[in-house]
Amino acid sequence: MALHSVEGLLDAATDAEVRREWAVLAEVQLPSQAGHKGPTNAPHVTLSAAGHVPDEAEDRLHGALPGMLPVPVRLGPLVVMGSRRHVLARLVVPSAALLALHRAVAEAMTGASDVSELVRVDRWTPHVTLAHGLTAEQVGQALAVLGPLRGLDGAIETVRRWDPGARRTWPVGGIPTMGP
């Protein structure tokens, strides 16, 4: 089942750096988010994911988020998740402001069905995905190609909703975006 999501979008400079990292992987024919050509594809931090988002939850998101954004974030080292097919991501260092944003989104999502365990308060690992579906060998190649990445300071400026059925996004808080 495709999940609806609530996503934190990054400021322009941080977005550009993550896209550069996507491109580095793609240039050497490794899986990369650069290969996802959908118009809504953008570097982001998933704040929540659920089977369905009721109108009341959407209304609560609109009410809770405006005063919270932007939220400073620091992209940290690479992290590998998964067991058979792997996800390669930049860890997002949890800060008090980021955890407060996540908690506000979680509270707003009360009543949403099938909220993923991976995004629940106190179980969430904030990250920005660089690639998914990697084999163990490809993980090693990606780590060698990317090398050690320095910490990157940026901000979540916008929070958007993703509807997988309609295949569209829309802002629910923060700075309106012109693109994805």
C-alpha positions in Angstrom: 0.0 0.0 0.0 1.4 3.4 -1.0 1.5 5.8 2.0 0.5 9.4 2.2 3.3 11.4 3.7 4.1 14.6 5.4 7.5 15.8 4.3 9.9 18.6 5.4 11.5 20.3 2.4 15.0 21.7 2.6 16.3 25.2 1.9 17.6 25.8 -1.6 21.3 25.4 -0.8 20.9 22.2 1.1 18.5 20.9 -1.5 21.2 21.6 -4.2 23.9 19.8 -2.2 21.7 16.7 -1.8 20.9 16.7 -5.5 24.6 16.9 -6.2 25.1 13.8 -4.1 22.3 12.1 -6.0 24.1 13.0 -9.3 27.4 11.6 -8.1 25.7 8.2 -7.5 23.9 8.4 -10.8 27.1 9.2 -12.8 28.6 5.9 -11.7 25.4 4.0 -12.5 24.5 3.3 -8.9 20.9 3.6 -7.7 20.1 7.2 -6.8 17.1 9.4 -6.1 18.2 11.3 -9.2 16.7 8.4 -11.2 13.2 9.2 -9.9 12.0 11.6 -12.6 8.6 12.4 -11.1 7.9 16.2 -10.8 7.4 15.9 -7.0 10.8 14.3 -6.4 12.7 16.5 -3.9 15.2 15.9 -1.1 13.1 15.8 2.1 12.8 14.5 5.6 9.7 12.3 6.1 7.9 13.5 9.2 4.9 11.1 9.0 3.5 8.4 6.7 0.0 6.9 6.9 -2.5 4.9 4.9 -5.0 7.8 4.9 -5.0 11.3 6.2 -8.4 12.6 7.4 -9.5 16.2 6.8 -9.2 17.0 10.5 -5.6 15.9 10.5 -4.9 18.1 7.5 -6.6 21.1 9.3 -4.5 20.4 12.4 -1.3 20.4 10.2 -2.2 23.8 8.7 -2.8 25.2 12.2 0.2 23.8 14.0 3.1 24.4 11.6 3.2 28.1 10.6 4.9 29.3 13.7 7.4 26.4 13.8 9.2 27.0 10.5 11.9 27.3 9.4 13.6 24.6 11.5 17.4 24.5 11.4 18.8 21.1 10.5 22.2 19.5 10.2 22.7 16.7 7.7 25.2 14.4 9.3 27.0 11.2 8.1 25.8 8.6 5.8 23.6 5.9 7.3 22.6 2.5 5.8 19.1 1.1 6.6 17.4 -2.1 5.7 18.4 -5.7 5.6 18.1 -7.2 2.1 17.8 -4.2 -0.1 19.4 -1.1 1.4 18.6 2.6 1.7 21.5 5.0 1.7 20.7 8.3 3.4 22.2 11.3 5.2 21.4 11.2 8.8 19.6 14.3 10.1 21.0 15.2 13.5 18.0 15.4 15.9 17.7 18.8 17.5 15.1 20.1 20.0 13.5 22.1 17.2 13.4 19.2 14.8 12.0 16.9 17.5 9.3 19.5 18.4 8.3 19.8 14.7 8.1 16.0 14.4 6.0 15.8 17.6 3.7 18.5 16.3 3.2 16.6 13.0 2.6 13.3 15.0 -0.1 15.1 17.1 -1.7 16.6 14.1 -1.8 13.1 12.4 -4.0 11.7 15.3 -6.8 9.8 13.6 -4.8 9.0 10.5 -4.9 5.3 9.6 -2.0 2.9 9.4 0.7 5.4 10.6 4.0 3.8 9.9 5.9 2.6 13.0 9.1 4.1 11.5 7.8 7.7 12.0 6.2 7.4 15.4 7.5 9.6 18.2 10.6 8.1 19.9 11.0 5.6 17.0 11.8 7.9 14.2 15.2 8.2 12.5 15.3 11.5 10.6 17.2 11.2 7.3 17.3 12.4 3.7 17.4 9.5 1.3 20.1 9.4 -1.4 19.3 6.0 -2.8 17.2 2.9 -2.2 17.2 -0.7 -3.4 21.0 -1.1 -3.1 22.7 -4.4 -2.8 25.4 -4.8 -0.1 28.0 -4.5 -2.9 26.4 -1.3 -4.2 26.4 0.1 -0.7 30.2 -0.4 -0.5 30.6 1.3 -4.0 28.4 4.2 -3.0 30.3 4.8 0.2 33.6 4.8 -1.8 32.2 7.2 -4.4 30.7 9.6 -2.0 33.6 9.4 0.5 33.3 11.0 3.9 30.7 13.7 3.7 31.0 16.8 5.9 28.2 18.0 8.1 25.8 20.3 6.3 23.8 23.0 8.0 20.5 24.0 6.5 16.8 24.3 7.3 13.4 22.7 6.7 11.6 25.7 5.3 8.4 24.0 4.0 6.2 21.1 5.1 4.2 19.4 2.4 1.7 16.6 2.0 2.1 13.9 -0.6 -0.9 12.0 -1.9 0.2 8.8 -3.7 -3.2 8.2 -5.3 -3.4 11.7 -6.9 0.4 11.7 -7.3 0.6 15.3 -6.1 1.9 17.5 -3.3 0.8 20.7 -1.6 2.2 22.8 1.2 0.7 22.6 4.7 3.2 25.0 6.4 6.2 27.2 5.8 7.5 29.0 2.8 5.4 28.2 -0.4 7.5 26.4 -3.0 7.4 27.0 -6.7 8.7 23.5 -7.7 8.3 20.0 -6.2 
